Every structure is written in C-alpha cells, then in structure tokens.
Amino acid sequence: MKIGKIISVSELGVEILTDGAEVRYRDMLYTELNGKHYRFEVQAVEGSIVNAISFESCAGLKRGLEVYKEERGLAMEYSDAILGKVFNPYGDTIDGTKVEEPHVRSVYSEPLSMSQIDINGDILWTGIKVLDFFAPMQKGFKMGLLGGAGVGKTVLIKELINNVYKGMKSNSVFIGVGERSREGKELYDEMLEADLLDKMGMVFGQMGENSVSRAHAVQAGLTQAEYLRDEKHQDVLLFIDNIYRFIQATSEISAMMNKMPIENGYPATIESDVSEVEERINSTGEGSITSFQAIYIPADDITDEAVQTILEHLDGQVVLS
C-alpha cells in the first residue's frame, strides 16, 4: 500500500510526506531503487510528516522515491527453526541457511502480566561450582557479566550452554549486540566444534552495522527466548553481549531524531528503553528465561548513567578478571 514520498534523507533515516494514509509508530515501510529493497521503521508521526529509521544504509536513496507500507511490522522466526541458525535483528538468516516454512511473530511482545510471573522459581544449577556457591542463580534471574576481552566469557558461555542442556534439556539463546564480526564468527565456529550449535539460537546486530540493527537485536533475541519458554516450556539461558551497546544504539537513534539528551548524551527515555527489554526476562509457572548480560563500563566509571540503569535490573554480578 503506497503511503507517500521521501522528502529528505539522512545517514540513519528518511522523512516521508504522506498522502493521508494511516501510519503508526513502529510500522514497517519500504521503498525500492535499482532492484534493491530498503526497509524503514516509523519512529515519529507529525501531521503528514513521518520520520523513519532505516534498517540498512541509506546510501543511494533520494527525494521523490515512493514509499509503501508492509502488512506486518518487524518480526522474528517463532518455531524450532531458530535452533542452529544465526539471524540478523530483522529475522533473516546470515549463516547461509534458510528457514523452509517461516512462522514469525512480532519482536515487540507485551511483557508478562503480574499474575503470570513466578518469583518462587527453583535454583538454576549451572554445574560450575564457583558460580553455584558464590553466585547461586534462581530461574528468571538476571546476572551481570563484568570483564573485558580475553577473560573467559566465551569459555564460560560454552560451559553453561553445555551443562544446562545436559541437565535440563533446555536450549539457549545468544544475542550479539555491537559484537565484532570476528568475535561472532569465532563463537559460531567454537559452538559448531563443541556440538552445541543445534542447541541454541543466535541473533547478531554487529558492530559494523548501523545503530538500528544494534538497537533491535535484543528484541529479536528475546522473541526467540520467549518461544522456548512459552511454547516449549523450557528454562532458557539467555546471553546478551553487550547490553551497554544497546543503550549506545538507542542514543544514536535519539540524536538522529533531534531529541534532547540527558547526562552524557543518553536519551531521556533511557529508563523505559532498558525496562522494556529487562521486563521481558522473567519466569512463569511453566518456563523461565535466566540471563547473563555482559556490561561494558565506559572509562571504568561504574557511576555512568547507562551502567547504573542496567544495574538496577540485575540480581547479581559475576566479575571475570
């Protein structure tokens, strides 16, 4: 369905003049140029002007191109097909595989209601003695994973995925937010070698991609984790590396939209942005999502606004050195 024309193009997004069509926040739009499909997501609607952010680079776009509305918004695969494959934040596979019969769901699901949340979950035994003794985890807990490069994050992740699968036959989900593509490929190869790849789902919004990709990776990965919890009734392990990069990405989008920032350039919506993600990580009576979240601490300043916002949601911290 045609909705209007592009009237301005920036590095991250476009402005569209609509012809009176109904357009809402988070609708998906697209245009085509020289056989290439460009997709956008609506961020703001002011009268007949729509501001939208682009999923890929805007290079090559120009004024006057006609814009159309997709039937559905941003969606992610919601079936067993998530296991053993690597997806980008927009639901496409990036590892050369293909989903034969796609069954998708919106990445923006509602958080659990108060009556659905179970806070009296069992202890989640990881099989790693130092964790089970010093940082025991309850199902549905959120643990911060603090530590720089080369301190053993990947080794720890491999052990956890292996132990939880062997102990509970539960699958895991790994979300790479602002990951170096080299690190992502390394993790993929190591999981393949350790025969763990088919026991997990993976979503990557890589460092070299634009901030829209990095901002949406978490929601896409959470959709996979919710499938395993709600449809397969599993106790899912969710790894987010790195949750700080998610806040960085939302800051870049906010700046592009000319919204007034708060301290250190973070968006005024930082609390609700983080809460929208963290409140989806919870337990029900039939399954749970327990998360490990790597946190980059800028300039080693633990009082940084973004770090403090994340820490408010965590139930504990594991420091690797």
Secondary structure, DSSP 8 states (H G I E B T S, - for coil): -EEEEEEEE-SSEEEEEESS----TT-EEEEEETTEEEEEEEEEEETTEEEEEESS--TT--TT-EEEE-SS-SEEE-SGGGTT-EE-TTS-B-SS---SS--EEES------TTT------EE--S-HHHHHHS-EETT-EEEEE--TTSSHHHHHHHHHHHHHHHH---EEEEEEEE-HHHHHHHHHHHHHTT-GGGEEEEEEETTS-HHHHHHHHHHHHHHHHHHHHTS--EEEEEEETHHHHHHHHHHHHHHTT--B-GGG-BTTHHHHHHHHHTT--B-SS-EEEEEEEE--GGG-TT-HHHHHHHTT-SEEEE--
